[in-house]
């Protein structure tokens, strides 16, 4: 409550302002779950919180305080600017008090705002790495303190609901529609609500306004987020709703008439005193250096901003944004005016796209893909680090050309681009969550912001931009592509029939060490590929897309656990709704049929055999001893000295066809780690490890990371260095120490990392699960020269999804194989090939992995444990292989990759991979799991093992 005091005829004020009493009944609690400032610029946020009571006096105060803090925020870097953004968003969404009746002239507010935006403009020039965050701050501050009007549509409906206690029913349905796609219909809906309230809540007046403006009940139901309900308000809500909806109508009209865009254009183009409307009496000079034809382009946009057919308008908006881009990276006194113009153009694109959704209701894939290309281009113009989006854009253009030329594989290729685009959106959402959400929660807890606003803070930021429109368009296209490419709703990774109780989890990682007491079907929203399958799990179903040959996929097949990716969100929602219920899953190679099993009903899943713990085969390891040699060449590899990985490579040499290359190898045999640990120079390390291992045996698994760090402290005996050097040189391999001492140190660190991977969490818990004695696990190290691969592949000579031994299944990635066998997001190129026709590979899916790994000529040190040789236990992939040099991460462009666009090259490479796999299977006489690479068209096999 604002107030002033009158004493003996004199008015008493509070430093020129009103006094203010806060009657809020809710105590402002500091919530411990806000992370106590972890992952934030904590000191800055606490300073902001301390200044908030001063900032509440007026916009002038708030903008001046923000300007005073901006240099400090910049020094904090990304998290500091994130803190300013969060604070300004709380302001824009009315979570903070705007004005405590402090008398401030509009020009004083304008001056403070200019000061703040000038400083933001300067940081935009000097720190290009923060431009995306700075755009968001500018968008929130806006030219009038209320931010981008397009965003205000989404913010203000929440404020209306909160202020007037109308969070359910029709208002909530309208809120969801506004978030998904605001359109000119919303102006009519808002007017209909105002008329309904003014008529003393006569519902027929609501329908009269709607129908007279062409909106029927059927039209309300046709929206992506349908409006089913009629409005229903209380009489005590009348005044508040009329006030708030009246203000909201101005925001809706500003967006859908282009008024906000018009003012931004006028600010850059200049206008004179004889202007009209809000421009009367104002004289603004045009921004200098605008490209030729730019004013005419902007005039075209304004002329057509309300067009129902939106394609020409969208192209004009994007052309204008592209013309602006060079100017935004140059020094210009009017840079912020150009930035506000770009922000307005960006916001208008989203509004226009949403208006165009109606055009897409009966549209074919070509039209939807065209819209996707436009929205993606808009996003690429707004995001920092947009290389992945640029390659997605190239991918969509290639897919559209394939469709137009009636290429049989257009839908399969477009699906891979769609998956990659979704992955780019998810990665961006995760980065916003990481950078913004901790600051929102911590600052929000200090300022007493409503919990609901904190919970959805980052979600609202993401939904505010074109990313939400793009996601909606992808959802429209996905089922079309799946149907055209005959992909179905499922990808079956491990086809096992199962009966169990449904449990829903966010991440498989969080439950991988859990033991379920009853047979459990896990619905996991996130599966990355490196996880373990929890005990008691009979099925894992996920919308995520781990590779068929990833660790978790191999684990599922070995453990006879049903594992599948579900592409249909409706099926997933239905499965999640059955949490706690017992289901029977019946699988084929391409589908899952499920039904509920009622209480008391006996249901046995076909091939499932529940293994009693006592009936499971006991796996034992034989402790390996140091054999007196620190290094051996490949012709010395035996089962007493090295694991199967090394022995198989040695066996292949000279036996595979001459066109298949086998890399030269040497090894540090079993027992070398233990021998090095026993050296006098490593006594302190040995004692520390001993203490840590005792803690581990006592159940303290948190020591695993400390054990790995301790292993890295080992010093090499001079004899080890000498023997390894001699073996590598005599085998024709380069010796790292010949370059310089630092190169040998890199190699030695890589060797130690391989040994330390014995204590990886995943490896350790895996051995415990099958009751292997972890102390008996020994690690040899296979040393190979890295082939700087164009492509890497993994072959299973029996199709793992179908169990069909007549066909080979393989996956191929660009660059090194770590993106295939490691938990790198996206899918590899996959294909099958009949063994009776090895020259006719059939592509099952195109790649969507955004990242490829490449490396200069180097050495890799591969784990080769005695735990990888045991029948019935898939120990492979649990331990690390470490290159001496760090790989370079490259964002991939598939639109120019010959493996994707050159049919004859693709057929040649895939056939060669299949032929190599078949030759190795025939050599061993059993199905094989093979890893290899392609360099300049030549096939190299780097390891093989029995297919599990």
Order of alpha helices (4+ residues) and beta strands (2+ residues): beta-beta-beta-beta-alpha-alpha-alpha-alpha-alpha-alpha-alpha-alpha-alpha-alpha-alpha-alpha-alpha-alpha-alpha-alpha-alpha-alpha-alpha-alpha-alpha-alpha-beta-beta-beta-beta-alpha-beta-alpha-beta-beta-beta-alpha-beta-beta-alpha-alpha-alpha-alpha-alpha-alpha-beta-beta-beta-alpha-beta-beta-beta-beta-beta-beta-alpha-alpha-beta-beta
